[in-house]
Amino acid sequence: DDSDGAALDALLEHGADTILEQITASGLRGCGGAGFSTGSKWRLCRDSAADQRYVVCNADEGEPGTFKDRILLHSYADRVFEGMTLCGGVIGADRGLLYLRGEYTYLEALLEDILQKRRDAGLLGKNILGHEGVDFDIRIQMGAGAYVCGDETALIESCEGKRGTPRVKPPFPIQHGYLGQPTVVNNVETLAWVPCILSRGVDWFRNYGTESSTGHKLFSVSSDCERPGVYEFPFGITIAELLREVGGEKAKAVLVGGASGQC
């Protein structure tokens, strides 16, 4: 199990610098959009001068045809929460927010129950795993169905109780994010990979994918194919190979990357 606290033990034993080096060395990129280096984002946020920092999980999965994050939240939420906690430990944040898509309201009770179980097990809250002063807790922030809040700055505006309108960048959230403080915003899948990498090793992750895009990726596949669903493939798979796997060879076009993507 990649979410039973083993990665948190590693953080407490080896320190934030070692964990950050491992995430950076793994080549993990953001799995929600721009594909920015996760380790670089965490480092930039940690190095921003501030007394308070935040971790935000973007679970506003609003792109047409996407449902991979829903599966992760339903079946692997512990990994996501552990990834958020590890991020908090690395950047020096004691608070996290999960911004949950308005259409996923039915998941809220399940996620709150998992959060409470993690608190009861000492994996979340005050003095994590008995280490005094090691604090991190997570609250769920419900969205209201606005597609634009998938943008990280619009999401932050919504978290602050404002209209979900994208901010002008720079400054970026890692410098000026939630409540004006340095904030890491990662999506569900990115955070779920973190405890997997730390428990199985950097080499395990880098053994898959390509030189510039390491590891595996989850794909939401729907419409004109025999076997729609969520698939996990290493980076580098071609569209033709994916179509053969899902029984979609007869499709005349494939939309990649959501509404603003390409056919």
N, C-alpha and C positions, 0 to 999 in steps of 0.2 A: 504494500500500500504506500503510495507517494504522499499521503496526506495525514499520516498518523503522528506527526511531530518530529520525525527523524531529521527533516531538513531544518527545523527550528533548533534542534539540538546542535546541529552543525553550525548554525549561526551563532549560538551562544558559546560554543566551544572554540570556534576558530575566528570569530569576529566578522564584522561587516565588510572589511576590506577584502578578506578572502572570498566571501560569498559574491561580492561585486566582481572580483576578478574572474570567478567561474562563470557567472552569467555573461560577462563580456566575451570570454574565451569561447563560449558555446556558439556564439554567432546568432543567438536568438534575436529575431526582429519582431517588431509589432505586427500582430496578426489581424489588425482591424482596418488598415488603410495604407498609410505611407510606408510601412515597413522599416521604420527607423530603428536603429540599434537599441535594444532594451537596456543593455549595460551602460551605453553612453547617456541615455535619457536619465537613468537613475543617478549616474555620477554628476551630471550637470545640475540636477535638482539638489543633491546632497551638498554640492559646493556653493549653492546660492545662499547668501547670508540671510539668516532668518532665525527666529526663536521657535517658530512653529511650521511644520510641513504636513502635507496631506497626501494620502493615496486614494485615488478614485478609480474604481472599476467601471468601465463603460459597458453596460449591459443593455444599451438602447439599440437592440438589433433590429434596425428598421429598413435595411435594404430589401427590395423585392426579391423573394426567393431564398432568403437566408434564414436558417434555423439551427445552425450548429451550436451557437451559444446557448440556445434554449436547452439543447440536449446536455451540454456541459453543466448548466445550472441545475437541471433536474437530477442528473445521475452522478455528477462529480463536483458538486459545490464545495466539498471539503478541500479539494485541490485549489480551487479558485481562492477561497478564504486563506488557505495557507500561503499561497503566492502573494496575496495582499499583505499578510503579516510579515513575510520575509522582506518584501519591498519596504515596509515601514521600518524594519530593523536596519536595513541598509542605508536608507536616506535620513533616518532620525525622525520619523513621524510616529505619533502615538494614536492617530485617528485615521480611519478609512471610511469611505462611502461607496456603496454599491448602487449605482444609478440604474434602476430596473425599468425596462420598457413598460409603458402603460398597459400594453396588451398582455403582459406577462404577470398581471396582478395575481393570478391563481397560484403563482409560484411563491408569493410573498410569505405565506404561513410556513411552508416547507423550509424556506431559507432562514426564517427567524428561528425555527426549531433547531436547525443545524448550528446556527450561531450560538444559541444557548448551550447546546451540547458541547461545543468547543470551549465555551467559558467554563462550564462545569468540569471539563477535563484539564483545565489549566493551560489550554492552547490559545486563549484569547482573554483579553481583559487586563487586570492588574497583576503584576508579578508573574509573568508567563513562565510556566514550568518551574515555579518556585524561585525565580531569579528576581530579587527585589529591584525595583526601578525599571524593569523591562515591561513596558505597558503598550498595549495596542488593542483597540476595539473598533468594531465596524458597525455602521448603521445603514439601513436600506432607505434609499431615497426613490420614491416612485415618480416616474415620468407621467406625462399625460397624453402621449400619442403623437408628439410633434416630431416629424421626420428630421427636422433640422437639428434636433438635440443629439443626433449621432455625432455632430461636430463637437470636438472636445471643449471648445470655448463656449459654445451655446449650451452645452451640458452643464458647465460650471455656472453660467448665469442662472440656469434653471435651479441648480442646487442652492443658490443664494436667494431663491424666492423671486427672481426677476423673470421677465419675458425671455424665452430661449432664443436669443439672437447672437450670432457669432461675433466675437470680438475682433478688432483689428490687431494683427500680429506683425512685428513684435510689439510688446513683450509676449513671450511664450509662457504657457502655464508653469513650466519648470522654474520660471523666475517670478511670475505674478499670476497665480492661479486662484484656487478657492479662497475666498475671503482675503484676497490680495497676497496670499502666502505661496511659496514654492510648492508645486503640486505635480505629482506624477499621475498621468492618466494613461492607463493601459486597458486593453479590452479583455474580455473574459478568457479567450483562448490563450493569449499571451501569458496571463497570470497563472493559468492552469499548467502551463509547461514548466514553470519555474521549479516547483518541488520535484517534478519528474527529473529535471536536469541535475538537481543537487543530490537526489537519492541514487540516481543511476550513473551519474558521471558525465563530464563534458564530452569525453570520447564517444560515449554511447550516442549522444545527440549529433555530434559532428560526423558520425559514421554514415549518416543519411543526408540526402539532399544534394546540393551543389556547393561549389567553393564559396560563392557569394550569398547563397541562401541555404543555410544548414537546417537539418532536421525534417520534421514532418509538418504537414498542413492539413487542416480539416476543410472539406469542401461540401457545401450544401448543393445537392443535385436534385432538380425537379423538372417537371414538364414531360417532354416527349422522349421518355426512355422506359425500359422495362423494369428497372430496379431503382427508383428514386430513393433518396435517403442522405445520410451524412457519411462521408467517406474520408478515411485518413490515408494520405499518400505522401511519399517523400517529395520534397521540392524537386522540380525538374521533369515531372511527368508531363507529357504532351496532352493537348486536348483530345487528339485521336486515341491515345492510350486510355484516357479517362472514359471516353465514350464507349470503347470496347468493354470496359469493366462494368459499366452500368446498363449496357444494352441499348445504347443510344446512337448507334452507327448511322441510322437513317435520318437523323436530325439535319435539317437544312441550314440551321444557324445555331450558334451558341452565344449567349450573352454572358460575358465574364466581368465580374466586378460591380454588379449592381446597376442601378439606373443611369449612373454616369460612366459606365464602362463601355466596352466595345463589343460589337457582334463580329 
